[in-house]
Amino acid sequence: MPTVEDFNFISFSSRQHALYFAQLLKNAGYSSQIISTPKGVALGCGLSLKFSPHLTGAIMELYKRNPIPIIGFFSIRRVGGYSQLQRIPMV
C-alpha cells in the first residue's frame, strides 16, 4: 500500500518573511516546519512553512492580522510518488 501524506503550506516571497512568520506561529503556539517549497510552486524564495490541514483557518487568521508578502497558501496530497497540489483561496 502506498504511503499517503497530506499537509498544507505557505510559500513565501523571501526567506526573511518565511523565518519571521515561522516565529509568529511558534509564539502563537502553532506547530509548523520550514521546508523546501514543493516543485509545483515555482515562485518565491524556495522556503515554505508546512503545517497540519486542521490548523489552516487559525493560521489564515494569524496571517490576516500580520500580512507579509507571500506566494499563497497551498494543500498537497502525496500518494506514493504522485503529488496533487492545490491553491487554498484566502477567505
Backbone torsions as a table, in degrees:
resi	resn	phi	psi	omega
1	MET	NA	130.1	-178.2
2	PRO	-69.4	151.5	177.2
3	THR	-73.1	135.9	178.9
4	VAL	-115.8	131.8	178.4
5	GLU	-135.8	126.6	176.3
6	ASP	-120.2	130.1	172.5
7	PHE	-157.0	163.9	175.7
8	ASN	-113.3	159.4	178.2
9	PHE	-153.8	159.9	173.7
10	ILE	-112.3	130.4	175.6
11	SER	-101.1	135.0	-172.7
12	PHE	-110.1	158.5	177.3
13	SER	-80.6	-26.1	-179.5
14	SER	-144.5	154.2	178.8
15	ARG	-62.1	-39.1	-179.8
16	GLN	-61.9	-39.4	178.4
17	HIS	-67.1	-38.2	177.8
18	ALA	-62.2	-46.3	-179.5
19	LEU	-67.4	-39.3	177.6
20	TYR	-61.5	-47.3	-177.6
21	PHE	-70.2	-32.5	175.3
22	ALA	-60.1	-40.4	178.2
23	GLN	-67.9	-38.9	175.6
24	LEU	-59.0	-44.6	179.5
25	LEU	-62.6	-44.3	179.8
26	LYS	-60.9	-45.6	180.0
27	ASN	-63.6	-30.2	179.0
28	ALA	-84.3	-5.0	178.0
29	GLY	89.2	14.5	179.9
30	TYR	-98.2	138.2	179.3
31	SER	-85.4	131.1	176.1
32	SER	-149.0	169.0	-179.6
33	GLN	-140.8	133.8	175.2
34	ILE	-78.1	128.1	-179.0
35	ILE	-132.5	164.1	168.8
36	SER	-71.5	137.8	-178.6
37	THR	-61.5	128.6	178.2
38	PRO	-57.2	153.3	-173.2
39	LYS	-56.5	-30.9	-177.0
40	GLY	-66.7	-15.5	178.5
41	VAL	-111.4	98.4	-172.9
42	ALA	-89.5	6.1	-178.1
43	LEU	-105.7	164.6	171.7
44	GLY	97.6	-164.2	-172.5
45	CYS	-90.5	-9.3	-178.8
46	GLY	97.9	-5.6	176.3
47	LEU	-112.4	142.1	176.3
48	SER	-136.4	164.3	173.9
49	LEU	-111.4	121.5	-179.8
50	LYS	-93.8	138.8	178.3
51	PHE	-152.5	165.3	-178.8
52	SER	-69.4	139.2	179.6
53	PRO	-55.9	-31.5	-178.0
54	HIS	-71.3	-10.8	177.4
55	LEU	-93.5	-1.7	-172.2
56	THR	-56.1	-48.6	-178.6
57	GLY	-59.8	-46.7	-179.2
58	ALA	-65.7	-39.8	-179.6
59	ILE	-69.7	-36.1	175.6
60	MET	-63.6	-40.0	178.0
61	GLU	-63.9	-41.7	176.9
62	LEU	-62.4	-41.2	177.7
63	TYR	-62.4	-42.3	-179.4
64	LYS	-62.0	-32.5	178.2
65	ARG	-80.2	-19.2	-177.9
66	ASN	-134.9	62.1	-174.7
67	PRO	-67.4	133.4	173.8
68	ILE	-137.9	163.1	180.0
69	PRO	-64.1	123.5	175.3
70	ILE	-131.8	163.0	171.5
71	ILE	-81.9	-41.0	177.5
72	GLY	158.2	175.8	173.8
73	PHE	-96.4	139.0	-177.9
74	PHE	-138.1	156.5	174.1
75	SER	-120.0	140.6	177.7
76	ILE	-135.4	141.3	175.1
77	ARG	-127.4	120.0	178.9
78	ARG	-110.0	124.9	176.6
79	VAL	-125.1	109.3	-175.2
80	GLY	60.4	-124.0	179.9
81	GLY	-94.5	4.4	-176.7
82	TYR	-104.0	135.2	177.5
83	SER	-121.9	136.8	174.8
84	GLN	-116.2	117.1	-175.7
85	LEU	-108.6	138.8	179.7
86	GLN	-143.8	134.6	175.1
87	ARG	-74.7	139.1	176.6
88	ILE	-98.8	119.9	-179.1
89	PRO	-68.6	142.9	174.3
90	MET	-77.6	126.6	-179.1
91	VAL	-112.9	NA	NA
